Amino acid sequence: MTRAGQHRRRALAALAAVTAGALTLTACGGGGDDGGGGGDGTVRILVLKHALTGPMSDMAWVDQIEEAAGVTIEWEEVSADWDQKKSTMLAAGDIPDLVVGTNAITNGDLATFNGLFEDLSDDLDALPNVTAMFEEVPATEAMATQPDGAIYSLPSYRRFWPETATRQFINQQWLDNLGLEQPTTWDELHEVLLAFKNEDANGNGDPNDEIPIDWSPAGDAGFGYFQPSVLLGSLGLPISDGGGAGYFVEDGVVKNFLVDERYREVVAFLHELYADGLVSQDVMTQDYSAYQSVARGDGDTARVGFTWGWAASDRVGAQLADQYAALPPLRANDSIAESDLTWSYDSYSLNYGVNSITMSAQSRNKEAALAVIDAFYDQDISIQVLWGDLDENITKLDDGSYEVLPPADETSDPSTWKWTTTLADNGPGWIRDDIDVVLPTDLAEAVEQSVPLEPAIANVDPTADIFPGALITMSQEDLSTISLNDTGIFGIAMQRWATWITEGGIENDWDAYVAELEGVGLTQNVEIHQRYYDEFVASQG
Amino acid sequence: MTALSPAPARSRPRTGAPVPAARPPRGHGLRRHVRRYWQLWAMAAPAIAFVALFAYVPMYGLQLAFREFDFAAGLSGGDWVGLTYFRQFFDSPQFWTLIRNTVVISVSTLVAGFLAPIALALVVNQVVGRRRKKFLQTATYLPHFISIVVIVGMLQVFLSPSSGLITRVAEMLGASGGNMLGASGFVPVYVLSEVWQHCGWNSIIYLAALASVDPQLYEAARIDGAGRFTIIRHIDLPALVPTMIVLLILNMGNVLNTGFEKIFLMQNPLNLGVSEVIATYVYKIGILSNQFSYGTAIGLFNTLINFTFLVVTNQIAKRVSSTSLW
């Protein structure tokens, strides 16, 4: 018995040793070299896709690119957690030949991971389409060019988008039900919202299920589209990209609205609305999908009275969209003239996609990779990358005109369909200024609903009123300083924004808050922005 | 076989000292050690390899905290900047907020998360009837397996100020206690949900300790007229003390390690003032803003504090109760 036991123990130990050995072996194997593109006409492309987008192999334009460039493409498709994957991937220096996706590689990455990306400025001979785009649309060249003249990444240009992402909607049917006029000032809006709250505006018998006003949740890193930051325009303060990090320009001086008196007025006004129970109680804690689904409700009864969104059918669903009217900007009070109003200017983000394609400096197949880049900027391929394959999604009427077809899947809407079938806004490409396109209904709707906002948008001069962040590239040192300061600034600012609106107190806290923000680096950030802005203005002549 | 295995063999690995009587000539210590214990080493080898590979080897990256990260020069090639990044962190306006938030969240989780499983184990141990006991145990430890994302989603749905189930029930009971997802509710919600989720699971180890109590002790106590609480106090609790101390020391080693995923998911602009902790800050600075050196420095600082707590608690436990990890 004892001897048998010993045998068994020995066998176990041997097994353990073998397992241990196997473990170490696998660990070593994992570290082995599996990177590097094939040298035989294969180009490896990492593509950042929208969560809805189907596999690359289903897109017919991919074959056209392969044919035009004479290569085979190996796709690596990423549609989630790119931020986390990216850092480790870049730090390890292991990237495929090309990275595709709007701002997948940011200017910050280009600066931090200096040497990882190919400088395309000396390869422009191999990129005739890109060179032509730089000539026709000079802003694209400014976006691509680093302070030292290098070009690591190319933008896309798609031209047909409206100049703002945020449109303002009010439920016209509710106004009619209650016999009210469209509001034109903040006070009138307040009155209208009170009526929405107190009465059964949607006529379903329940006077308490109306949400008078709702907006898209602000994150903890600044402002964005569909948020009440557009109300700054009611006081004539020009913003871009829904507010972003808050920088704007006034008389050649860069400022940040987070410490501007006009921001304080907007927050105070929003608190008045909140205190009267007019704002959705979930406005600070809901996520974007909740914000979208609440407004769509059950599809028959509207829930939200006044809101901001991309287009009515996207914001409240196709069934309810007819109830809503696009509303011009509001004046804060009677002392503001209609001609002073501004609105968020977003054209740089909507009509351009910065850093949409980036090439690895270690690419073993440089010519092939360059050929692929150039193919993306071809006229026919660009439009297919944006809206989907010819014949299935687009009809080519003649050499210079196209028609985007309604979704083949009737249960889908044009916007969803676009994101499902192709890279859409995430892809590189150049939509020529001289071609005619019959736009899909979602885009046509957005353009149409922007009309009331146009005078206010025209009041914003993209070079004199907003900080043209898209056209300015900064050094790594300045980017680091700014992003470090921003973490502190927004840690304070966004929390105050939320607290002041829900609980009030901005009047008492304001001075201390301004001092606090300036102390955590806002002053320094404004100075850096000012320096780059001055250089930019000087370079514009 | 167990009965036949000689007693000294069992104690040998623990003392690590050779049996004096069998001492062979000097000079062959290592070879003899290997010959005698190689089976044990072989069994421990996978664990040793694992720890070495995933805990010690990556430590060479720590030098990043003292260097300015330069991608072109590689992990160890940046300029040596000494304690610059540590100073930057200590001087940062965020420093005290981060420390305060981290300590508040972790200490309250530590205390509640330490006491609740003990209480639960004592209660479960008192439940009469095998099936009822098993049911209670299973019901309390099942939440442990719910993913954090789902837990946070549940919290957001139940606590929503407009339509949340819990908010509505609280309203019916007359409590109009603000927004539970906001700043005031963050710490209680975090700690209570954490306790609810892991209490049952963590009590298993205490139940095991209670199961090993000699039934004779209970019988003797009952004959002496001890009631239920006296038994818990004088038999159950003393039986749990060694386990409690070991777990406490291990938990102290994580005192500044708050649950990153859960806090990050629970963050919103309203509660950012109390929910920004070192772990989420490192993520935002280090990963999202590519400040690798600064992020590493903060992470290292965090680890050093944890390590200090672990050592100090261990020394105190050693003095006070003679139970310790080493």
Boltz contact constraints between the chains, C-beta under 6 A:
constraints:
  - contact:
      token1: [A, 2]
      token2: [B, 4]
      max_distance: 6.0
  - contact:
      token1: [A, 5]
      token2: [B, 1]
      max_distance: 6.0
  - contact:
      token1: [A, 13]
      token2: [B, 39]
      max_distance: 6.0
  - contact:
      token1: [A, 13]
      token2: [B, 42]
      max_distance: 6.0
  - contact:
      token1: [A, 16]
      token2: [B, 42]
      max_distance: 6.0
  - contact:
      token1: [A, 16]
      token2: [B, 43]
      max_distance: 6.0
  - contact:
      token1: [A, 17]
      token2: [B, 42]
      max_distance: 6.0
  - contact:
      token1: [A, 19]
      token2: [B, 46]
      max_distance: 6.0
  - contact:
      token1: [A, 20]
      token2: [B, 45]
      max_distance: 6.0
  - contact:
      token1: [A, 20]
      token2: [B, 46]
      max_distance: 6.0
  - contact:
      token1: [A, 20]
      token2: [B, 49]
      max_distance: 6.0
  - contact:
      token1: [A, 23]
      token2: [B, 46]
      max_distance: 6.0
  - contact:
      token1: [A, 23]
      token2: [B, 49]
      max_distance: 6.0
  - contact:
      token1: [A, 24]
      token2: [B, 49]
      max_distance: 6.0
  - contact:
      token1: [A, 27]
      token2: [B, 53]
      max_distance: 6.0
  - contact:
      token1: [A, 87]
      token2: [B, 287]
      max_distance: 6.0
  - contact:
      token1: [A, 108]
      token2: [B, 290]
      max_distance: 6.0
  - contact:
      token1: [A, 112]
      token2: [B, 290]
      max_distance: 6.0
  - contact:
      token1: [A, 113]
      token2: [B, 71]
      max_distance: 6.0
  - contact:
      token1: [A, 114]
      token2: [B, 72]
      max_distance: 6.0
  - contact:
      token1: [A, 115]
      token2: [B, 72]
      max_distance: 6.0
  - contact:
      token1: [A, 218]
      token2: [B, 269]
      max_distance: 6.0
  - contact:
      token1: [A, 220]
      token2: [B, 269]
      max_distance: 6.0
  - contact:
      token1: [A, 220]
      token2: [B, 272]
      max_distance: 6.0
  - contact:
      token1: [A, 281]
      token2: [B, 161]
      max_distance: 6.0
  - contact:
      token1: [A, 281]
      token2: [B, 162]
      max_distance: 6.0
  - contact:
      token1: [A, 282]
      token2: [B, 160]
      max_distance: 6.0
  - contact:
      token1: [A, 282]
      token2: [B, 162]
      max_distance: 6.0
  - contact:
      token1: [A, 284]
      token2: [B, 269]
      max_distance: 6.0
  - contact:
      token1: [A, 284]
      token2: [B, 270]
      max_distance: 6.0
  - contact:
      token1: [A, 285]
      token2: [B, 181]
      max_distance: 6.0
  - contact:
      token1: [A, 285]
      token2: [B, 268]
      max_distance: 6.0
  - contact:
      token1: [A, 483]
      token2: [B, 289]
      max_distance: 6.0
  - contact:
      token1: [A, 487]
      token2: [B, 284]
      max_distance: 6.0
  - contact:
      token1: [A, 487]
      token2: [B, 285]
      max_distance: 6.0
  - contact:
      token1: [A, 488]
      token2: [B, 93]
      max_distance: 6.0
  - contact:
      token1: [A, 488]
      token2: [B, 94]
      max_distance: 6.0
  - contact:
      token1: [A, 491]
      token2: [B, 272]
      max_distance: 6.0
  - contact:
      token1: [A, 491]
      token2: [B, 276]
      max_distance: 6.0
  - contact:
      token1: [A, 494]
      token2: [B, 269]
      max_distance: 6.0
  - contact:
      token1: [A, 495]
      token2: [B, 269]
      max_distance: 6.0
  - contact:
      token1: [A, 495]
      token2: [B, 272]
      max_distance: 6.0
  - contact:
      token1: [A, 495]
      token2: [B, 273]
      max_distance: 6.0
  - contact:
      token1: [A, 498]
      token2: [B, 269]
      max_distance: 6.0
  - contact:
      token1: [A, 498]
      token2: [B, 270]
      max_distance: 6.0
  - contact:
      token1: [A, 520]
      token2: [B, 93]
      max_distance: 6.0
